[in-house]
Amino acid sequence: MSWFVTWFATMNIWKVFGLLGQAIFGSRFLVQWFASEKSGKSVIPLAFWHLSFLGGIITFFYAIYIKEPVFIIAQFGGVIIYSRNLFFIYKEHRATHGLMGPDRE
């Protein structure tokens, strides 16, 4: 438990940045849960992918800062997947709706 206290006692802007990334990334699960409850079935809303990508990018840069290869590789792989999903979503909506985004019909 002392490592936890020490970690927070030595708080700096990079640690705040990393925590922000984790908070953004973690919030995607709440967004998905609320959207599923609202529709009465399991859905993955567009915001889920945006939060995944943004949180992943932030935590990727934090992982580079702390020089943690396992964390860097994991976040890099995730960011590729999230960006690819966003690419497919926007590509599909561009084909059917022109310049309008997927959250605007």
N, C-alpha and C positions, 0 to 999 in steps of 0.2 A: 504493500500500500504506500510505502514511502516514495517509490518511484513516481507514483501518480501525483503526489503532493509536490515533489521536486519538479516534475514536468510542468505543472501549472505555475509553480513559483518562478520558473525561468521563461515565462510567456514572452514571446516576441511577435512581430508582425507576420512572420512565416507560419508560426503555429496558429495564429488567428486565421490566416489564409487557408491553411489545411483544414481547420475545423469548419470554416465556411464551406469549403468544397464538400466535406462529408455531410454537412447539414443539407446542402442543396441536393446532393446525391440521395440521401436518405429520404428526403421529402417526396421523391418520386413514388415511393410506395404508398404514401398517404393519398397522393393524387389519384393513383390507380385504384386504390380501395374505394375512395369516395365516388369516382366515376362508375365503378362497377356496382356499387350500392344504388346509385341514382338510376342506372339503366336496368338493374335487376339481373344482370348477367356479367360475366367476366369480359372486360374491355381494357384495352391499352390506349389511353388518350394521347394525343399529340404532345401534350405537356410532359408526359412521362419521358418521351425521347429527348425533348429539349432539356429537361432537368438531368437526365442521365448524361447527356453530352457535356453540359456546362459543369456539372459536378465532377465528371470524369476528367475533363481538361484541367480544372483547378487542382484536383488531387494528383494528377499526373505531374504537374509542375512542382507541387509540394514534394512528391516522391523524388524528383530529380534533385531538389534542394537538399533533402536529407540523405541523398545518395543510397537509396534502398532499391537494389535491382529487382527483387521479387515484386515489390509494389509498383515499380516503373513498368515492368513487363505486363503486369495484370491491368493496370490502368490504360496503357497504350492499346492493348487488345480490345478493351471495352470501348474506348473512344472510337476505334475503327468501326466496330459493330454499330454503335449508336449513330455515327455519322452516315453509315451506309443505309441504315433504316430510315433516317431522315431524308436521304437522297431519294430512296424509293417512294416514300410518301409524297414528297414534293413533285417528283417526276410524274406520278400517277395523277395527281390533282392538276398539274399544269396541262396534261394531255386532255383532261375532261373539262377544266374550268379556265383555261387560258392563264392569265397572270395572277389569278386569285389564289390565296394560300389555302391550305387544307382545312383551316378552321373557319373559313368564310365560304359559304355556298352561294 
